[in-house]
Amino acid sequence: MSKADHWNAVYSQKAEAELSWHQDDPSVAIDLMKKAGLARHSSVIDIGAGTSRLMDSLLDLGIRDLSALDLSENALSASRHRLGARGQAVKWIVADITGWEPTRTYDIWHDRAVFHFLVNPTDQTAYIERLARSVSAGGHAIIATFALDGPEKCSGFPVARYSPESLAKTLGQSFALVLHQEHRHLTPWGHPQSFQYSLFRKSN
Ligand SMILES: C[S@@+](CC[C@H](N)C(=O)[O-])C[C@H]1O[C@@H](n2cnc3c(N)ncnc32)[C@H](O)[C@@H]1O
């Protein structure tokens, strides 16, 4: 089964309450975006957006240059339908981040629980190349992964866990760690998962 088939099956067969990563309120990410200078004219891309409520919150804030990328068409289609007419403002991109060819830059790159699935160096390098090409000079990346004491697997896949420092080292010198924040996510069934959010600034 391909990765896309796996994730499409997850989103078509499970209710949101059965997805460990489901989060009703993406306020941790929104607060970090505000610290990164989020403004009405900002361009934001969410990598591995799934059915996250991030686009909903950004639209509520009046931000209109929005893109959501995921390899699961089912996930993006669910979000598009949930948002209705408001969803027309979002560019929905069905792609595997490790093979995607960006055609523009963004002020803010957001990724919650996607980079940590890339456990081999080839995929990590492919991701980081796209990150470096997609974020404008002086722009920001917010990457949330499982923390060092977080789960070792998600959706049946092994994950790589990071501290802010190990993530900064993995991303390389083009991305300076600005700040980081621990976050204890509660799954819909109340089980705690340890995440760490890191905010990076891309050098000029
Ligand atoms: C654990 S979920 C997190 C979803 C969302 N970020 C959230 O916070 O609710 C991981 C998401 O990443 C997507 N994904 C996994 N590998 C990917 C890849 N290589 N490229 C793009 N999306 C990917 C999956 O389809 C899924 O929607």
The ligand as a Tripos MOL2 file, in Angstrom:
@<TRIPOS>MOLECULE
LIG
   27    29     1     0     0
SMALL
NO_CHARGES

@<TRIPOS>ATOM
      1 C1         -0.5830   12.9910   11.9860 C.3       1 LIG1
      2 S1         -1.3850   13.7430   10.6460 S.3       1 LIG1
      3 C2         -1.3610   15.4710   11.0830 C.3       1 LIG1
      4 C3         -2.3760   16.2600   10.2960 C.3       1 LIG1
      5 C4         -2.4060   17.7700   10.6220 C.3       1 LIG1
      6 N1         -1.1210   18.3970   10.4460 N.3       1 LIG1
      7 C5         -2.9390   18.0330   12.0040 C.2       1 LIG1
      8 O1         -2.2170   18.6040   12.8210 O.co2     1 LIG1
      9 O2         -4.1040   17.6710   12.2560 O.co2     1 LIG1
     10 C6         -0.1440   13.6540    9.3740 C.3       1 LIG1
     11 C7         -0.6140   14.2030    8.0480 C.3       1 LIG1
     12 O3          0.4760   14.2730    7.1590 O.3       1 LIG1
     13 C8          0.1010   13.7700    5.8940 C.3       1 LIG1
     14 N2          1.3450   13.2530    5.3110 N.ar      1 LIG1
     15 C9          2.0740   12.1910    5.7280 C.ar      1 LIG1
     16 N3          3.1780   12.0570    4.9910 N.ar      1 LIG1
     17 C10         3.1540   13.0650    4.0790 C.ar      1 LIG1
     18 C11         4.0190   13.4600    3.0220 C.ar      1 LIG1
     19 N4          5.1430   12.7860    2.7580 N.pl3     1 LIG1
     20 N5          3.6880   14.5480    2.2720 N.ar      1 LIG1
     21 C12         2.5280   15.2260    2.5320 C.ar      1 LIG1
     22 N6          1.6810   14.8990    3.5260 N.ar      1 LIG1
     23 C13         1.9890   13.8340    4.2820 C.ar      1 LIG1
     24 C14        -0.9700   12.7450    6.1730 C.3       1 LIG1
     25 O4         -1.8240   12.5240    5.0850 O.3       1 LIG1
     26 C15        -1.6820   13.3730    7.3590 C.3       1 LIG1
     27 O5         -2.7200   14.2260    6.9550 O.3       1 LIG1
@<TRIPOS>BOND
     1     1     2 1
     2     2     3 1
     3     2    10 1
     4     3     4 1
     5     4     5 1
     6     5     6 1
     7     5     7 1
     8     7     8 2
     9     7     9 1
    10    10    11 1
    11    11    12 1
    12    11    26 1
    13    12    13 1
    14    13    14 1
    15    13    24 1
    16    14    15 ar
    17    14    23 ar
    18    15    16 ar
    19    16    17 ar
    20    17    18 ar
    21    17    23 ar
    22    18    19 1
    23    18    20 ar
    24    20    21 ar
    25    21    22 ar
    26    22    23 ar
    27    24    25 1
    28    24    26 1
    29    26    27 1
@<TRIPOS>SUBSTRUCTURE
     1 LIG1         1 GROUP 0 **** ****
